[in-house]
Amino acid sequence: MPAALLVGDVELRAEPSVQQGLVQALRTSGTLYDWAAGQPQARALRGRAPVYVAALAPGGEQVVIRHAWHGGLLAPLTRDRFRRPTRAPREYQLSGALRRAGVPTTAIVGFACYPAGPGFARVDVVSRYLPDAVDLAAVLAGHAPDMDIGLALEATAELLATLARHGIVHPDLNGKNILLRPIAGGSGDALVIDVDAMSWDPSRPMRLTMARNVARLTRSLRKAQRNGESSLSEAALTAFAARVLTAGDAPPTGSRR
């Protein structure tokens, strides 16, 4: 975990490669999110709230700045205030641990905590930008014509199998938390994001892990269908869920059940 650096009353933790740029952003705009939103060539990505992509310096490394918000039934009340130290330190540590274990996810490179009353803070999270990535929700909604839906689902199935092998349950697994990238040979690669609330238990049986993740993901995808945000038919979704659940019941030789 990077050492804390105070910029005014903001606590910043960042990897050396991005620290100077983030300090300058805080001094310029007060928060990383406001800085990213105000950049001339900033791009907004879809999510619970806009997520911005911006370069730390002209022609420099691009990062994704996400302001953290609560989800669930109490979100209208809790909004963006978290008990310190917030979820950001866990997300940073999980991001590194997942990548070291071979679970594909984006690299969290820093975060900034802002005072929000005694014992509370608001937080912006910084990750490296993947320029060729698009989320599964965008693919199913027809907003990513360069990514074939069949390949996207195959890559998602591989990701679900990887999570199952490691005993990782993502309680908010939805189409926007799965990123897809084209790779050589015309196939796809899937990454999981927003990992702060994950439950990682290597002793959890594969079939149970798979069942929980598939249930959460299919619930999200069915909601997208009802809202007219997905071209995936119910028959195709049912077949996909059945296929990956069957795969979860038949792990490779030597795998833990």
Residue pairs with C-beta under 8 A, 6 or more apart in sequence:
1 13
1 89
1 92
1 93
2 13
2 14
2 15
2 16
2 19
2 110
3 13
4 11
4 12
4 13
5 11
5 12
5 13
5 14
5 19
5 23
6 12
7 23
7 26
7 27
7 112
8 26
8 27
9 114
9 115
10 26
10 31
10 112
10 113
10 114
11 112
11 113
11 121
12 19
12 22
12 23
12 26
12 110
12 111
12 112
13 88
13 89
13 92
13 110
13 111
13 112
14 22
14 109
14 110
14 111
14 126
15 109
15 110
17 61
17 109
18 56
18 61
18 63
18 109
18 110
18 126
19 110
21 56
21 57
21 60
21 61
22 32
22 56
22 110
22 112
22 126
24 56
25 32
25 35
25 36
25 56
26 32
26 35
26 112
28 35
29 35
29 38
31 112
31 114
31 124
32 65
32 112
32 124
32 126
33 52
33 65
33 66
33 67
33 124
35 54
35 65
36 42
36 52
36 53
36 54
36 63
36 65
37 44
37 50
37 52
39 52
39 54
39 55
41 54
41 55
42 52
42 53
42 54
43 52
43 53
43 54
44 50
44 51
44 52
44 53
45 51
45 52
45 53
45 64
45 135
46 135
46 137
46 138
46 176
47 66
47 176
48 69
48 71
48 176
49 67
49 69
51 64
51 65
51 66
52 64
52 65
53 62
53 63
53 64
53 65
53 129
54 62
54 63
54 65
55 61
55 62
55 63
56 62
56 63
61 128
61 129
62 128
62 129
62 131
63 109
63 126
63 127
63 128
63 129
64 106
64 126
64 127
64 128
64 129
65 124
65 125
65 126
66 124
66 125
66 126
66 127
67 80
67 122
67 123
67 124
68 80
68 82
68 86
68 87
68 88
68 122
68 123
68 124
68 125
69 75
69 79
69 80
70 78
70 79
70 80
70 82
71 172
80 116
80 122
81 116
81 117
81 120
81 121
81 122
82 116
82 120
82 121
82 122
82 123
83 119
83 120
84 113
84 119
84 120
84 121
85 113
85 121
86 111
86 113
86 121
86 123
87 123
87 196
87 197
88 111
88 113
88 123
88 125
88 196
89 111
90 196
91 108
91 111
91 125
91 194
91 195
91 196
92 108
92 110
92 111
94 195
94 196
94 198
94 200
95 105
95 106
95 107
95 108
95 127
95 195
96 107
96 108
97 200
98 105
98 168
98 192
98 195
99 105
99 107
101 166
102 162
103 162
103 163
103 166
103 168
103 192
104 159
104 162
104 189
104 190
104 191
104 192
105 191
105 192
105 193
105 195
106 127
106 128
106 130
106 179
106 191
106 193
107 127
107 128
108 125
108 126
108 127
109 126
109 127
109 128
110 125
110 126
111 123
111 124
111 125
111 126
112 123
112 124
112 126
113 121
113 122
113 123
114 121
114 122
114 123
114 124
115 121
116 122
127 193
130 179
130 181
130 191
132 181
132 182
133 179
133 180
133 181
133 191
134 143
134 144
134 147
134 179
134 180
134 181
135 175
135 176
135 177
135 178
135 179
135 180
136 152
136 156
136 175
136 176
136 178
136 179
136 180
136 190
137 174
137 175
137 176
137 224
137 229
137 230
138 144
138 175
139 147
139 149
139 152
139 180
140 149
140 152
140 175
140 221
140 224
140 229
140 230
140 231
140 232
141 224
141 229
141 230
141 231
142 231
144 180
146 182
147 180
147 182
147 188
148 188
149 231
149 232
151 182
151 186
151 187
151 188
152 180
152 188
152 190
153 240
154 187
154 188
155 180
155 187
155 188
155 189
155 190
156 178
156 180
156 190
156 217
157 240
157 243
157 244
157 247
158 190
159 178
159 190
159 191
159 192
160 210
160 213
160 214
160 217
160 244
160 248
161 210
161 244
161 247
161 248
163 169
163 170
163 192
163 209
163 210
163 213
164 206
164 207
164 209
164 210
164 213
164 248
164 251
165 206
165 251
165 255
165 256
166 200
166 202
166 209
167 200
167 201
167 202
167 203
167 204
167 206
167 209
168 198
168 199
168 200
168 209
169 198
169 199
169 201
169 204
169 209
169 212
169 213
170 177
170 192
170 194
170 195
170 197
170 198
170 213
170 216
171 197
171 198
171 199
171 216
172 194
172 197
172 216
173 192
173 213
173 216
173 217
173 220
174 216
174 217
174 220
174 221
175 217
175 220
175 221
175 224
175 230
177 192
177 193
177 194
178 190
178 191
178 192
178 193
178 217
179 190
179 191
179 192
179 193
180 188
180 189
180 190
180 191
181 188
181 189
181 190
181 191
182 188
182 189
183 189
202 256
205 257
206 248
206 251
206 255
206 256
206 257
207 245
207 248
207 249
207 257
209 248
210 244
210 245
210 247
210 248
211 245
211 248
214 241
214 244
214 245
214 248
218 237
218 241
221 230
221 232
221 237
222 234
222 237
224 230
225 232
225 234
225 237
251 257
